[in-house]
Amino acid sequence: MISLLAWATWALVTFEIGARLLPTPDTRVNVGELLRTLGFAATPGLIQVLGVLPGAMTPVFVLAALWTLAATVVAVRQALDYTSTARALAVCSLGWVLSLVVAAVLGLMFGPTLSGF
């Protein structure tokens, strides 16, 4: 549930950055289009199930993360009608950082406290 919420938050932040802050004259996108392409881009994460194999956890997780990042940049470039991969990478990076900030704030607000020491 938390993973789905984190993905949806990141997708919404990416939409706002790409469609409103860094659009190009050719950018024509709606939320549904971006969600579809980002959903397909997230599918390489399914190989993380292979992380249960002894000694495979770290390589599998690194491979899944890099593959997902590459697919996400392509998805953002296509969905937002960008002609520059650098712009798509900037949108993805900025969206990722902002989503981490939101997750950290929510974690601090609603997470467990460590005052029992």
C-alpha positions in Angstrom: 0.0 0.0 0.0 2.8 2.4 0.9 4.6 1.6 -2.3 1.5 2.4 -4.4 1.0 5.7 -2.5 4.6 6.6 -3.0 4.4 5.8 -6.7 1.2 7.8 -7.1 2.7 10.8 -5.3 5.9 10.7 -7.4 3.8 10.4 -10.6 1.6 13.4 -9.6 4.7 15.5 -8.7 6.3 14.5 -12.0 3.2 15.5 -13.8 3.1 18.9 -12.1 6.8 19.6 -12.8 6.7 18.3 -16.4 3.4 19.8 -17.5 3.4 23.0 -15.6 6.9 24.0 -14.6 9.1 22.7 -17.5 6.7 22.3 -20.5 7.9 22.7 -24.0 5.7 24.3 -26.7 4.8 20.8 -27.9 3.8 19.4 -24.4 0.3 18.1 -24.5 -0.4 15.7 -21.7 -3.1 14.6 -19.3 -2.7 12.7 -16.0 -4.0 9.5 -17.4 -1.4 9.4 -20.2 1.5 10.0 -17.8 0.2 7.4 -15.3 -0.1 4.8 -18.0 3.5 5.4 -19.2 4.9 5.5 -15.7 3.0 2.3 -14.8 4.7 0.5 -17.7 8.0 2.0 -16.7 7.7 0.6 -13.2 7.3 -3.0 -14.3 11.0 -3.8 -14.2 10.7 -3.5 -10.5 8.9 -6.9 -10.6 12.2 -8.6 -11.0 13.0 -7.7 -7.3 11.2 -10.9 -6.4 14.4 -12.6 -7.4 16.1 -10.8 -4.5 15.1 -13.7 -2.3 17.7 -15.9 -3.9 20.9 -16.1 -1.8 23.4 -13.5 -2.8 21.2 -12.0 -5.4 19.4 -9.3 -3.4 21.8 -6.4 -4.0 22.5 -7.0 -7.7 18.8 -7.6 -8.5 17.7 -4.5 -6.6 20.4 -2.3 -8.3 19.5 -3.7 -11.8 15.7 -3.1 -11.1 16.3 0.4 -10.0 18.5 1.4 -12.9 16.2 -0.3 -15.4 13.2 1.4 -13.9 15.0 4.8 -14.0 15.9 4.4 -17.7 12.3 3.3 -18.5 10.9 6.2 -16.5 13.0 8.8 -18.4 11.8 7.4 -21.7 8.2 7.3 -20.5 8.3 10.9 -19.3 10.0 12.0 -22.6 7.3 10.3 -24.6 4.3 11.3 -22.5 5.3 15.0 -22.2 6.2 15.2 -25.9 9.8 16.3 -25.1 12.5 16.2 -27.7 15.3 16.3 -25.1 16.2 13.3 -22.9 18.1 15.8 -20.6 14.8 17.6 -19.9 13.0 14.3 -19.2 15.9 13.3 -16.8 15.7 16.7 -15.1 11.9 16.3 -14.6 12.4 12.7 -13.2 15.2 13.8 -10.9 13.4 16.8 -9.5 10.2 14.7 -9.0 12.1 12.0 -7.2 13.8 14.5 -4.9 10.5 16.2 -4.1 8.8 12.9 -3.5 11.5 11.9 -1.1 11.0 15.2 0.8 7.3 14.5 1.0 7.9 11.0 2.2 10.3 12.1 4.8 8.0 14.8 6.2 5.1 12.3 6.3 7.4 9.8 8.0 8.4 12.3 10.6 4.8 13.4 11.2 3.1 9.9 11.3 6.0 7.5 11.9 7.0 5.8 15.2 8.7 7.9 17.8 12.0 7.0 19.5 11.4 8.7 22.7 11.4 5.5 24.7 15.1 5.6 25.5 
